[in-house]
Amino acid sequence: DTFGPPGGSTVVARTDTGPQAYTLGPHVLVQFHPEATAEIVESWLAFDDADFRAAEIDAAVTVAALREGEADARRRASALVDRFLEGCA
């Protein structure tokens, strides 16, 4: 998925696909789920894995990669929230 940030916003994270995060006034908006853990993604997949199947993505490989990188992902998610809160102070 991708989106176009609204006028007056500042893109703060981007991939080859497009913007992944931007700020607008005191707000930070993201096109990803920094809170997602392997368990959360497994619950999403149990509910509906159609997007993974349509894209021919191996859900088991994805979940395994999430488990392997979970500590780093938590650190980065915390840093994202901390940096946002510092800007609010």
Distance bins in CASP14 RR format, pairs under 12 A and 6 or more apart:
PFRMAT RR
TARGET T0000
AUTHOR 0000-0000-0000
RMODE 2
METHOD distances of the structure
MODEL  1
1 15 0 0 0 0 0 1 0 0 0 0 0
1 17 0 0 0 0 1 0 0 0 0 0 0
1 18 0 0 0 0 1 0 0 0 0 0 0
1 19 0 0 0 0 0 1 0 0 0 0 0
1 20 0 0 0 0 0 1 0 0 0 0 0
1 30 0 0 0 0 0 1 0 0 0 0 0
1 31 1 0 0 1 0 0 0 0 0 0 0
1 32 0 0 0 0 1 0 0 0 0 0 0
1 33 0 0 0 0 0 1 0 0 0 0 0
1 51 0 0 0 0 1 0 0 0 0 0 0
1 55 0 0 0 0 0 1 0 0 0 0 0
2 11 0 0 0 0 0 1 0 0 0 0 0
2 14 0 0 0 0 0 1 0 0 0 0 0
2 15 0 0 0 0 1 0 0 0 0 0 0
2 16 0 0 0 0 0 1 0 0 0 0 0
2 17 1 0 1 0 0 0 0 0 0 0 0
2 18 1 0 1 0 0 0 0 0 0 0 0
2 19 1 0 0 1 0 0 0 0 0 0 0
2 20 0 0 0 0 1 0 0 0 0 0 0
2 31 1 0 0 1 0 0 0 0 0 0 0
2 32 0 0 0 0 0 1 0 0 0 0 0
3 9 0 0 0 0 0 1 0 0 0 0 0
3 11 0 0 0 0 0 1 0 0 0 0 0
3 14 0 0 0 0 0 1 0 0 0 0 0
3 17 0 0 0 0 0 1 0 0 0 0 0
3 18 0 0 0 0 1 0 0 0 0 0 0
3 19 1 0 0 1 0 0 0 0 0 0 0
3 20 0 0 0 0 1 0 0 0 0 0 0
3 21 0 0 0 0 0 1 0 0 0 0 0
3 22 0 0 0 0 1 0 0 0 0 0 0
3 29 0 0 0 0 1 0 0 0 0 0 0
3 30 0 0 0 0 0 1 0 0 0 0 0
3 31 1 0 1 0 0 0 0 0 0 0 0
3 32 0 0 0 0 0 1 0 0 0 0 0
4 11 0 0 0 0 1 0 0 0 0 0 0
4 14 0 0 0 0 0 1 0 0 0 0 0
4 17 0 0 0 0 0 1 0 0 0 0 0
4 18 0 0 0 0 1 0 0 0 0 0 0
4 19 1 0 0 1 0 0 0 0 0 0 0
4 20 0 0 0 0 0 1 0 0 0 0 0
4 21 0 0 0 0 0 1 0 0 0 0 0
4 22 0 0 0 0 1 0 0 0 0 0 0
4 24 0 0 0 0 0 1 0 0 0 0 0
4 29 0 0 0 0 0 1 0 0 0 0 0
4 31 0 0 0 0 1 0 0 0 0 0 0
5 11 1 0 1 0 0 0 0 0 0 0 0
5 12 0 0 0 0 1 0 0 0 0 0 0
5 13 0 0 0 0 0 1 0 0 0 0 0
5 14 0 0 0 0 1 0 0 0 0 0 0
5 18 0 0 0 0 1 0 0 0 0 0 0
5 19 1 0 1 0 0 0 0 0 0 0 0
5 20 0 0 0 0 0 1 0 0 0 0 0
5 21 0 0 0 0 1 0 0 0 0 0 0
5 22 1 0 1 0 0 0 0 0 0 0 0
5 23 0 0 0 0 1 0 0 0 0 0 0
5 24 1 0 0 1 0 0 0 0 0 0 0
5 27 0 0 0 0 0 1 0 0 0 0 0
5 28 0 0 0 0 0 1 0 0 0 0 0
5 29 1 0 0 1 0 0 0 0 0 0 0
5 30 0 0 0 0 0 1 0 0 0 0 0
5 31 0 0 0 0 1 0 0 0 0 0 0
6 19 0 0 0 0 0 1 0 0 0 0 0
6 22 0 0 0 0 1 0 0 0 0 0 0
6 23 0 0 0 0 0 1 0 0 0 0 0
6 24 1 0 0 1 0 0 0 0 0 0 0
6 25 0 0 0 0 0 1 0 0 0 0 0
6 27 0 0 0 0 0 1 0 0 0 0 0
6 29 0 0 0 0 1 0 0 0 0 0 0
7 19 0 0 0 0 0 1 0 0 0 0 0
7 22 0 0 0 0 1 0 0 0 0 0 0
7 23 0 0 0 0 0 1 0 0 0 0 0
7 24 0 0 0 0 1 0 0 0 0 0 0
7 25 0 0 0 0 0 1 0 0 0 0 0
8 22 0 0 0 0 1 0 0 0 0 0 0
8 23 0 0 0 0 1 0 0 0 0 0 0
8 24 1 0 0 1 0 0 0 0 0 0 0
8 25 0 0 0 0 1 0 0 0 0 0 0
8 27 0 0 0 0 0 1 0 0 0 0 0
9 19 0 0 0 0 1 0 0 0 0 0 0
9 21 0 0 0 0 1 0 0 0 0 0 0
9 22 1 0 1 0 0 0 0 0 0 0 0
9 23 1 0 0 1 0 0 0 0 0 0 0
9 24 1 0 1 0 0 0 0 0 0 0 0
9 25 0 0 0 0 1 0 0 0 0 0 0
9 26 0 0 0 0 0 1 0 0 0 0 0
9 27 0 0 0 0 1 0 0 0 0 0 0
9 28 0 0 0 0 0 1 0 0 0 0 0
9 29 1 0 0 1 0 0 0 0 0 0 0
10 19 0 0 0 0 0 1 0 0 0 0 0
10 21 0 0 0 0 1 0 0 0 0 0 0
10 22 1 0 0 1 0 0 0 0 0 0 0
10 23 1 0 1 0 0 0 0 0 0 0 0
10 24 1 0 0 1 0 0 0 0 0 0 0
10 25 0 0 0 0 1 0 0 0 0 0 0
10 27 0 0 0 0 0 1 0 0 0 0 0
10 28 0 0 0 0 1 0 0 0 0 0 0
10 29 0 0 0 0 0 1 0 0 0 0 0
11 18 0 0 0 0 1 0 0 0 0 0 0
11 19 1 0 1 0 0 0 0 0 0 0 0
11 20 0 0 0 0 1 0 0 0 0 0 0
11 21 1 0 0 1 0 0 0 0 0 0 0
11 22 1 0 1 0 0 0 0 0 0 0 0
11 23 0 0 0 0 1 0 0 0 0 0 0
11 24 0 0 0 0 0 1 0 0 0 0 0
11 28 0 0 0 0 0 1 0 0 0 0 0
11 29 0 0 0 0 0 1 0 0 0 0 0
11 30 0 0 0 0 0 1 0 0 0 0 0
11 31 0 0 0 0 0 1 0 0 0 0 0
12 19 0 0 0 0 1 0 0 0 0 0 0
12 20 0 0 0 0 1 0 0 0 0 0 0
12 21 1 0 1 0 0 0 0 0 0 0 0
12 22 1 0 1 0 0 0 0 0 0 0 0
12 23 1 0 1 0 0 0 0 0 0 0 0
12 24 0 0 0 0 0 1 0 0 0 0 0
12 25 0 0 0 0 0 1 0 0 0 0 0
12 27 0 0 0 0 0 1 0 0 0 0 0
12 28 1 0 0 1 0 0 0 0 0 0 0
12 29 0 0 0 0 1 0 0 0 0 0 0
12 30 0 0 0 0 1 0 0 0 0 0 0
12 31 0 0 0 0 0 1 0 0 0 0 0
12 80 0 0 0 0 1 0 0 0 0 0 0
12 83 0 0 0 0 1 0 0 0 0 0 0
12 84 0 0 0 0 1 0 0 0 0 0 0
13 19 1 0 0 1 0 0 0 0 0 0 0
13 20 1 0 1 0 0 0 0 0 0 0 0
13 21 1 1 0 0 0 0 0 0 0 0 0
13 22 1 0 0 1 0 0 0 0 0 0 0
13 23 0 0 0 0 0 1 0 0 0 0 0
13 28 0 0 0 0 1 0 0 0 0 0 0
13 29 0 0 0 0 0 1 0 0 0 0 0
13 30 1 0 0 1 0 0 0 0 0 0 0
13 31 0 0 0 0 1 0 0 0 0 0 0
13 32 0 0 0 0 1 0 0 0 0 0 0
13 34 0 0 0 0 0 1 0 0 0 0 0
13 76 0 0 0 0 0 1 0 0 0 0 0
13 80 0 0 0 0 1 0 0 0 0 0 0
13 83 0 0 0 0 0 1 0 0 0 0 0
14 20 1 0 1 0 0 0 0 0 0 0 0
14 21 0 0 0 0 1 0 0 0 0 0 0
14 22 0 0 0 0 1 0 0 0 0 0 0
14 30 0 0 0 0 0 1 0 0 0 0 0
14 31 0 0 0 0 1 0 0 0 0 0 0
14 32 0 0 0 0 0 1 0 0 0 0 0
15 21 0 0 0 0 0 1 0 0 0 0 0
15 31 0 0 0 0 1 0 0 0 0 0 0
15 32 0 0 0 0 1 0 0 0 0 0 0
17 31 0 0 0 0 1 0 0 0 0 0 0
17 32 0 0 0 0 0 1 0 0 0 0 0
18 31 0 0 0 0 1 0 0 0 0 0 0
18 32 0 0 0 0 0 1 0 0 0 0 0
19 29 0 0 0 0 1 0 0 0 0 0 0
19 30 0 0 0 0 1 0 0 0 0 0 0
19 31 1 0 0 1 0 0 0 0 0 0 0
19 32 0 0 0 0 0 1 0 0 0 0 0
20 28 0 0 0 0 0 1 0 0 0 0 0
20 29 0 0 0 0 1 0 0 0 0 0 0
20 30 1 0 0 1 0 0 0 0 0 0 0
20 31 1 0 1 0 0 0 0 0 0 0 0
20 32 1 0 1 0 0 0 0 0 0 0 0
20 33 0 0 0 0 0 1 0 0 0 0 0
20 34 0 0 0 0 0 1 0 0 0 0 0
20 80 0 0 0 0 0 1 0 0 0 0 0
21 27 0 0 0 0 0 1 0 0 0 0 0
21 28 1 0 0 1 0 0 0 0 0 0 0
21 29 1 0 0 1 0 0 0 0 0 0 0
21 30 1 0 1 0 0 0 0 0 0 0 0
21 31 1 0 0 1 0 0 0 0 0 0 0
21 32 1 0 0 1 0 0 0 0 0 0 0
21 33 0 0 0 0 0 1 0 0 0 0 0
21 34 0 0 0 0 1 0 0 0 0 0 0
21 76 0 0 0 0 0 1 0 0 0 0 0
21 80 0 0 0 0 1 0 0 0 0 0 0
21 83 0 0 0 0 0 1 0 0 0 0 0
21 84 0 0 0 0 0 1 0 0 0 0 0
22 28 1 0 0 1 0 0 0 0 0 0 0
22 29 1 0 1 0 0 0 0 0 0 0 0
22 30 0 0 0 0 1 0 0 0 0 0 0
22 31 0 0 0 0 1 0 0 0 0 0 0
23 29 1 0 0 1 0 0 0 0 0 0 0
23 30 0 0 0 0 0 1 0 0 0 0 0
23 80 0 0 0 0 0 1 0 0 0 0 0
23 83 0 0 0 0 0 1 0 0 0 0 0
23 84 0 0 0 0 1 0 0 0 0 0 0
23 87 0 0 0 0 1 0 0 0 0 0 0
23 88 0 0 0 0 0 1 0 0 0 0 0
24 30 0 0 0 0 0 1 0 0 0 0 0
25 84 0 0 0 0 0 1 0 0 0 0 0
25 87 0 0 0 0 0 1 0 0 0 0 0
25 88 0 0 0 0 0 1 0 0 0 0 0
26 84 0 0 0 0 1 0 0 0 0 0 0
26 85 0 0 0 0 0 1 0 0 0 0 0
26 87 0 0 0 0 1 0 0 0 0 0 0
26 88 1 0 0 1 0 0 0 0 0 0 0
26 89 0 0 0 0 0 1 0 0 0 0 0
27 84 0 0 0 0 1 0 0 0 0 0 0
27 87 0 0 0 0 0 1 0 0 0 0 0
27 88 0 0 0 0 1 0 0 0 0 0 0
28 34 0 0 0 0 0 1 0 0 0 0 0
28 80 1 0 0 1 0 0 0 0 0 0 0
28 81 0 0 0 0 1 0 0 0 0 0 0
28 82 0 0 0 0 0 1 0 0 0 0 0
28 83 0 0 0 0 1 0 0 0 0 0 0
28 84 1 0 1 0 0 0 0 0 0 0 0
28 85 0 0 0 0 1 0 0 0 0 0 0
28 86 0 0 0 0 0 1 0 0 0 0 0
28 87 0 0 0 0 1 0 0 0 0 0 0
28 88 0 0 0 0 1 0 0 0 0 0 0
29 80 0 0 0 0 0 1 0 0 0 0 0
29 84 0 0 0 0 0 1 0 0 0 0 0
30 36 0 0 0 0 0 1 0 0 0 0 0
30 76 0 0 0 0 0 1 0 0 0 0 0
30 77 0 0 0 0 0 1 0 0 0 0 0
30 80 1 0 0 1 0 0 0 0 0 0 0
30 81 0 0 0 0 0 1 0 0 0 0 0
30 84 0 0 0 0 0 1 0 0 0 0 0
32 41 0 0 0 0 0 1 0 0 0 0 0
32 73 0 0 0 0 0 1 0 0 0 0 0
32 76 0 0 0 0 0 1 0 0 0 0 0
32 77 0 0 0 0 1 0 0 0 0 0 0
32 80 0 0 0 0 0 1 0 0 0 0 0
33 40 1 0 0 1 0 0 0 0 0 0 0
33 41 0 0 0 0 1 0 0 0 0 0 0
33 44 0 0 0 0 1 0 0 0 0 0 0
33 66 0 0 0 0 0 1 0 0 0 0 0
33 73 0 0 0 0 0 1 0 0 0 0 0
33 77 0 0 0 0 1 0 0 0 0 0 0
33 80 0 0 0 0 0 1 0 0 0 0 0
34 40 0 0 0 0 0 1 0 0 0 0 0
34 72 0 0 0 0 0 1 0 0 0 0 0
34 73 1 0 0 1 0 0 0 0 0 0 0
34 74 0 0 0 0 1 0 0 0 0 0 0
34 75 0 0 0 0 0 1 0 0 0 0 0
34 76 1 0 0 1 0 0 0 0 0 0 0
34 77 1 1 0 0 0 0 0 0 0 0 0
34 78 0 0 0 0 1 0 0 0 0 0 0
34 79 0 0 0 0 1 0 0 0 0 0 0
34 80 1 0 1 0 0 0 0 0 0 0 0
34 81 1 0 0 1 0 0 0 0 0 0 0
34 82 0 0 0 0 0 1 0 0 0 0 0
34 83 0 0 0 0 0 1 0 0 0 0 0
34 84 0 0 0 0 0 1 0 0 0 0 0
35 41 0 0 0 0 0 1 0 0 0 0 0
35 44 0 0 0 0 0 1 0 0 0 0 0
35 70 0 0 0 0 0 1 0 0 0 0 0
35 73 0 0 0 0 1 0 0 0 0 0 0
35 74 0 0 0 0 1 0 0 0 0 0 0
35 76 0 0 0 0 0 1 0 0 0 0 0
35 77 1 0 0 1 0 0 0 0 0 0 0
35 78 0 0 0 0 0 1 0 0 0 0 0
35 80 0 0 0 0 0 1 0 0 0 0 0
35 81 0 0 0 0 1 0 0 0 0 0 0
36 42 0 0 0 0 0 1 0 0 0 0 0
36 43 0 0 0 0 0 1 0 0 0 0 0
36 44 0 0 0 0 1 0 0 0 0 0 0
36 45 0 0 0 0 0 1 0 0 0 0 0
36 62 0 0 0 0 0 1 0 0 0 0 0
36 63 0 0 0 0 0 1 0 0 0 0 0
36 65 0 0 0 0 0 1 0 0 0 0 0
36 66 1 0 0 1 0 0 0 0 0 0 0
36 67 0 0 0 0 0 1 0 0 0 0 0
36 69 0 0 0 0 0 1 0 0 0 0 0
36 70 0 0 0 0 1 0 0 0 0 0 0
36 73 1 0 0 1 0 0 0 0 0 0 0
36 74 0 0 0 0 0 1 0 0 0 0 0
36 76 0 0 0 0 0 1 0 0 0 0 0
36 77 0 0 0 0 1 0 0 0 0 0 0
37 43 0 0 0 0 1 0 0 0 0 0 0
37 44 0 0 0 0 0 1 0 0 0 0 0
37 63 0 0 0 0 1 0 0 0 0 0 0
37 66 1 0 0 1 0 0 0 0 0 0 0
37 67 0 0 0 0 1 0 0 0 0 0 0
37 69 0 0 0 0 0 1 0 0 0 0 0
37 70 1 0 0 1 0 0 0 0 0 0 0
37 71 0 0 0 0 0 1 0 0 0 0 0
37 73 1 0 0 1 0 0 0 0 0 0 0
37 74 0 0 0 0 1 0 0 0 0 0 0
37 77 0 0 0 0 1 0 0 0 0 0 0
38 44 0 0 0 0 0 1 0 0 0 0 0
38 45 0 0 0 0 0 1 0 0 0 0 0
38 59 0 0 0 0 0 1 0 0 0 0 0
38 60 0 0 0 0 0 1 0 0 0 0 0
38 61 0 0 0 0 0 1 0 0 0 0 0
38 62 0 0 0 0 1 0 0 0 0 0 0
38 63 1 0 1 0 0 0 0 0 0 0 0
38 64 1 0 0 1 0 0 0 0 0 0 0
38 65 0 0 0 0 1 0 0 0 0 0 0
38 66 1 0 1 0 0 0 0 0 0 0 0
38 67 1 0 1 0 0 0 0 0 0 0 0
38 68 0 0 0 0 1 0 0 0 0 0 0
38 69 0 0 0 0 1 0 0 0 0 0 0
38 70 1 0 0 1 0 0 0 0 0 0 0
38 71 0 0 0 0 0 1 0 0 0 0 0
38 73 0 0 0 0 1 0 0 0 0 0 0
38 74 0 0 0 0 0 1 0 0 0 0 0
39 45 0 0 0 0 0 1 0 0 0 0 0
39 46 0 0 0 0 0 1 0 0 0 0 0
39 63 0 0 0 0 1 0 0 0 0 0 0
39 66 0 0 0 0 1 0 0 0 0 0 0
39 67 0 0 0 0 1 0 0 0 0 0 0
39 70 0 0 0 0 1 0 0 0 0 0 0
40 46 0 0 0 0 0 1 0 0 0 0 0
40 47 0 0 0 0 0 1 0 0 0 0 0
40 63 0 0 0 0 0 1 0 0 0 0 0
40 66 0 0 0 0 1 0 0 0 0 0 0
40 67 0 0 0 0 0 1 0 0 0 0 0
40 70 0 0 0 0 0 1 0 0 0 0 0
40 73 0 0 0 0 0 1 0 0 0 0 0
40 77 0 0 0 0 0 1 0 0 0 0 0
41 47 0 0 0 0 0 1 0 0 0 0 0
41 48 0 0 0 0 0 1 0 0 0 0 0
41 49 0 0 0 0 0 1 0 0 0 0 0
41 51 0 0 0 0 0 1 0 0 0 0 0
41 52 0 0 0 0 1 0 0 0 0 0 0
41 57 0 0 0 0 0 1 0 0 0 0 0
41 59 0 0 0 0 1 0 0 0 0 0 0
41 60 0 0 0 0 0 1 0 0 0 0 0
41 61 0 0 0 0 0 1 0 0 0 0 0
41 62 1 0 0 1 0 0 0 0 0 0 0
41 63 1 0 1 0 0 0 0 0 0 0 0
41 64 0 0 0 0 0 1 0 0 0 0 0
41 65 0 0 0 0 0 1 0 0 0 0 0
41 66 1 0 1 0 0 0 0 0 0 0 0
41 67 0 0 0 0 1 0 0 0 0 0 0
41 70 0 0 0 0 0 1 0 0 0 0 0
41 73 0 0 0 0 0 1 0 0 0 0 0
42 49 0 0 0 0 0 1 0 0 0 0 0
42 52 0 0 0 0 0 1 0 0 0 0 0
42 59 0 0 0 0 1 0 0 0 0 0 0
42 60 0 0 0 0 1 0 0 0 0 0 0
42 62 0 0 0 0 1 0 0 0 0 0 0
42 63 1 0 1 0 0 0 0 0 0 0 0
42 64 0 0 0 0 0 1 0 0 0 0 0
42 66 0 0 0 0 1 0 0 0 0 0 0
42 67 0 0 0 0 1 0 0 0 0 0 0
43 49 0 0 0 0 0 1 0 0 0 0 0
43 59 0 0 0 0 0 1 0 0 0 0 0
43 63 0 0 0 0 0 1 0 0 0 0 0
44 50 0 0 0 0 0 1 0 0 0 0 0
44 51 0 0 0 0 1 0 0 0 0 0 0
44 52 0 0 0 0 1 0 0 0 0 0 0
44 59 0 0 0 0 1 0 0 0 0 0 0
44 62 0 0 0 0 0 1 0 0 0 0 0
44 63 0 0 0 0 0 1 0 0 0 0 0
44 66 0 0 0 0 0 1 0 0 0 0 0
45 51 0 0 0 0 1 0 0 0 0 0 0
45 52 1 0 0 1 0 0 0 0 0 0 0
45 53 0 0 0 0 1 0 0 0 0 0 0
45 57 0 0 0 0 0 1 0 0 0 0 0
45 58 0 0 0 0 0 1 0 0 0 0 0
45 59 1 0 1 0 0 0 0 0 0 0 0
45 60 0 0 0 0 1 0 0 0 0 0 0
45 62 0 0 0 0 1 0 0 0 0 0 0
45 63 1 0 0 1 0 0 0 0 0 0 0
45 66 0 0 0 0 0 1 0 0 0 0 0
46 52 0 0 0 0 0 1 0 0 0 0 0
46 59 0 0 0 0 1 0 0 0 0 0 0
46 63 0 0 0 0 0 1 0 0 0 0 0
48 54 0 0 0 0 0 1 0 0 0 0 0
48 59 0 0 0 0 0 1 0 0 0 0 0
49 55 0 0 0 0 0 1 0 0 0 0 0
49 56 0 0 0 0 0 1 0 0 0 0 0
49 57 0 0 0 0 1 0 0 0 0 0 0
49 58 0 0 0 0 0 1 0 0 0 0 0
49 59 1 0 1 0 0 0 0 0 0 0 0
49 60 0 0 0 0 0 1 0 0 0 0 0
49 62 0 0 0 0 0 1 0 0 0 0 0
49 63 0 0 0 0 0 1 0 0 0 0 0
50 56 0 0 0 0 0 1 0 0 0 0 0
50 57 0 0 0 0 0 1 0 0 0 0 0
50 59 0 0 0 0 0 1 0 0 0 0 0
51 57 0 0 0 0 1 0 0 0 0 0 0
51 59 0 0 0 0 0 1 0 0 0 0 0
51 62 0 0 0 0 0 1 0 0 0 0 0
52 58 1 0 0 1 0 0 0 0 0 0 0
52 59 1 0 1 0 0 0 0 0 0 0 0
52 60 0 0 0 0 0 1 0 0 0 0 0
52 61 0 0 0 0 0 1 0 0 0 0 0
52 62 1 0 0 1 0 0 0 0 0 0 0
52 63 0 0 0 0 0 1 0 0 0 0 0
53 59 0 0 0 0 1 0 0 0 0 0 0
55 62 0 0 0 0 0 1 0 0 0 0 0
56 62 0 0 0 0 0 1 0 0 0 0 0
57 63 0 0 0 0 0 1 0 0 0 0 0
57 65 0 0 0 0 0 1 0 0 0 0 0
58 64 0 0 0 0 1 0 0 0 0 0 0
58 65 0 0 0 0 1 0 0 0 0 0 0
59 65 0 0 0 0 0 1 0 0 0 0 0
59 66 0 0 0 0 0 1 0 0 0 0 0
60 66 0 0 0 0 0 1 0 0 0 0 0
60 67 0 0 0 0 0 1 0 0 0 0 0
61 67 0 0 0 0 0 1 0 0 0 0 0
61 68 0 0 0 0 0 1 0 0 0 0 0
62 68 0 0 0 0 0 1 0 0 0 0 0
62 69 0 0 0 0 0 1 0 0 0 0 0
63 69 0 0 0 0 0 1 0 0 0 0 0
63 70 0 0 0 0 0 1 0 0 0 0 0
64 70 0 0 0 0 0 1 0 0 0 0 0
65 72 0 0 0 0 0 1 0 0 0 0 0
65 73 0 0 0 0 0 1 0 0 0 0 0
66 72 0 0 0 0 0 1 0 0 0 0 0
66 73 1 0 0 1 0 0 0 0 0 0 0
66 74 0 0 0 0 0 1 0 0 0 0 0
67 73 0 0 0 0 0 1 0 0 0 0 0
67 74 0 0 0 0 0 1 0 0 0 0 0
69 75 0 0 0 0 1 0 0 0 0 0 0
69 76 0 0 0 0 1 0 0 0 0 0 0
69 77 0 0 0 0 0 1 0 0 0 0 0
70 76 0 0 0 0 0 1 0 0 0 0 0
70 77 0 0 0 0 0 1 0 0 0 0 0
71 77 0 0 0 0 0 1 0 0 0 0 0
71 78 0 0 0 0 0 1 0 0 0 0 0
72 78 0 0 0 0 0 1 0 0 0 0 0
72 79 0 0 0 0 0 1 0 0 0 0 0
73 79 0 0 0 0 0 1 0 0 0 0 0
73 80 0 0 0 0 0 1 0 0 0 0 0
74 80 0 0 0 0 0 1 0 0 0 0 0
74 81 0 0 0 0 0 1 0 0 0 0 0
75 81 0 0 0 0 0 1 0 0 0 0 0
75 82 0 0 0 0 0 1 0 0 0 0 0
76 82 0 0 0 0 0 1 0 0 0 0 0
76 83 0 0 0 0 0 1 0 0 0 0 0
77 83 0 0 0 0 0 1 0 0 0 0 0
77 84 0 0 0 0 0 1 0 0 0 0 0
78 84 0 0 0 0 0 1 0 0 0 0 0
78 85 0 0 0 0 0 1 0 0 0 0 0
79 85 0 0 0 0 0 1 0 0 0 0 0
79 86 0 0 0 0 0 1 0 0 0 0 0
80 86 0 0 0 0 0 1 0 0 0 0 0
80 87 0 0 0 0 0 1 0 0 0 0 0
81 87 0 0 0 0 0 1 0 0 0 0 0
81 88 0 0 0 0 0 1 0 0 0 0 0
82 88 0 0 0 0 0 1 0 0 0 0 0
82 89 0 0 0 0 0 1 0 0 0 0 0
83 89 0 0 0 0 0 1 0 0 0 0 0
END
